[in-house]
Amino acid sequence: MSGWGQLAEEALYTEAPAGDKRRAVSGNDAGQSGESLFGASVRLQGVHKSFGGKKVLHELDLTIRPGQFIAVAGRSGSGKSTLLRLLAGLEKPAEGRIEIDGRPVSGIGRDITVMFQEARLLPWKTVLDNVGIGLSGNWRPRALHVLGQVGLTDRAGEWPGVLSGGQKQRVALARALVRQPKLLLLDEPLSALDALTRLEMQQLIGTLRQRHGFTTVLVTHDVSEAVRLADRILLIEDGKIALDADNPAPWPRDQANPEFARLEKRVLERIMQTGGGNGR
Ligand SMILES: Nc1ncnc2c1ncn2[C@@H]1O[C@H](COP(=O)(O)OP(=O)(O)OP(=O)(O)O)[C@@H](O)[C@H]1O
């Protein structure tokens, strides 16, 4: 996974402008189909991205409906994080257009928040203050409300150092959600967690997404995670979308559901077929 750098860190903590008409954090937008009046629409047209002459993404066309949950899978080095960084405005495409709600990408902080593999909490701030980093005005009731949604109300006054890895990621999730994003970008946020904590976090993210209706793009190596969480799964290989599959299984998704197993098998087989064509 590539680093997001200082720019991302600073932008992550920037508050949405005053008067911005955000849906209340207790809103309920996303239906079973993932359609939402609140989530951002995303459109990529003819996107090319190279590093040092090496094509990473090319001729990428993609439309994401408001409120849809997309998982991006693929072999290591296939360009998943690059796609996420392009959506966040942290990288510019060499060619092509990327629009969020019909406007060119303007960066993290306003409508877009991100969650990384590491929670990136400030150790000298309490849990509550970490959630509220960069916010001004009367943010505490809102931050406490969101901490309640991730099950950490009673830890609000503690230091991050005493939390478990899963609890730290819950704080990071609260910090992302308190900004009421229209687009949530998840760059393998659960990959460092143990299996049980990971399952609990998947459930939490899926439930909160259903409740709030934000559009979500999750980069993951874990095909089960992709099928459990996403309405639609993209597989990137050789800079292109090698598979674009809708998930027929209804939320909450049960691994025992035959549709779940069929889709998981299909994605895994496709990954095996691709054979690491990028040579990485
Ligand atoms: N800033 C950069 N400068 C040069 N090359 C880069 C840069 N960012 C990414 N790359 C290269 O682009 C390719 C795709 O990287 P990317 O991080 O998008 O892959 P990924 O699919 O997210 O990989 P992983 O699953 O291992 O995290 C890799 O070959 C990587 O080395």
The ligand as a MOL file (V3000), in Angstrom:
LIG
                    3D

  0  0  0     0  0            999 V3000
M  V30 BEGIN CTAB
M  V30 COUNTS 31 33 0 0 0
M  V30 BEGIN ATOM
M  V30 1 N 4.0450 7.4920 -6.1940 0
M  V30 2 C 4.4570 6.4890 -6.9510 0
M  V30 3 N 5.5920 6.5590 -7.6500 0
M  V30 4 C 5.9980 5.5500 -8.4530 0
M  V30 5 N 5.3180 4.3950 -8.6050 0
M  V30 6 C 4.1820 4.2680 -7.9250 0
M  V30 7 C 3.6770 5.2910 -7.0590 0
M  V30 8 N 2.5060 4.8610 -6.5280 0
M  V30 9 C 2.2940 3.6300 -7.0170 0
M  V30 10 N 3.2970 3.2800 -7.8470 0
M  V30 11 C 3.3880 2.0080 -8.5840 0
M  V30 12 O 2.1400 1.8000 -9.2120 0
M  V30 13 C 1.7810 0.4330 -9.1690 0
M  V30 14 C 0.4040 0.3080 -8.5000 0
M  V30 15 O 0.5530 0.6800 -7.1300 0
M  V30 16 P -0.7020 0.6640 -6.1490 0
M  V30 17 O -0.1950 1.0700 -4.8030 0
M  V30 18 O -1.8040 1.4200 -6.7470 0
M  V30 19 O -1.0500 -0.8800 -6.1690 0
M  V30 20 P -2.0310 -1.7370 -5.2260 0
M  V30 21 O -2.8660 -2.5650 -6.1400 0
M  V30 22 O -2.7280 -0.8370 -4.2800 0
M  V30 23 O -0.9770 -2.6480 -4.4720 0
M  V30 24 P -1.0470 -3.3320 -3.0280 0
M  V30 25 O -2.2070 -4.2950 -3.0940 0
M  V30 26 O 0.2680 -4.0250 -2.9240 0
M  V30 27 O -1.2460 -2.2460 -2.0120 0
M  V30 28 C 2.8980 -0.2740 -8.4220 0
M  V30 29 O 3.7840 -0.8330 -9.3590 0
M  V30 30 C 3.5880 0.8180 -7.6680 0
M  V30 31 O 4.9350 0.5460 -7.4780 0
M  V30 END ATOM
M  V30 BEGIN BOND
M  V30 1 1 1 2
M  V30 2 1 2 3
M  V30 3 2 2 7
M  V30 4 2 3 4
M  V30 5 1 4 5
M  V30 6 2 5 6
M  V30 7 1 6 7
M  V30 8 1 6 10
M  V30 9 1 7 8
M  V30 10 2 8 9
M  V30 11 1 9 10
M  V30 12 1 10 11
M  V30 13 1 11 12
M  V30 14 1 11 30
M  V30 15 1 12 13
M  V30 16 1 13 14
M  V30 17 1 13 28
M  V30 18 1 14 15
M  V30 19 1 15 16
M  V30 20 2 16 17
M  V30 21 1 16 18
M  V30 22 1 16 19
M  V30 23 1 19 20
M  V30 24 2 20 21
M  V30 25 1 20 22
M  V30 26 1 20 23
M  V30 27 1 23 24
M  V30 28 2 24 25
M  V30 29 1 24 26
M  V30 30 1 24 27
M  V30 31 1 28 29
M  V30 32 1 28 30
M  V30 33 1 30 31
M  V30 END BOND
M  V30 END CTAB
M  END
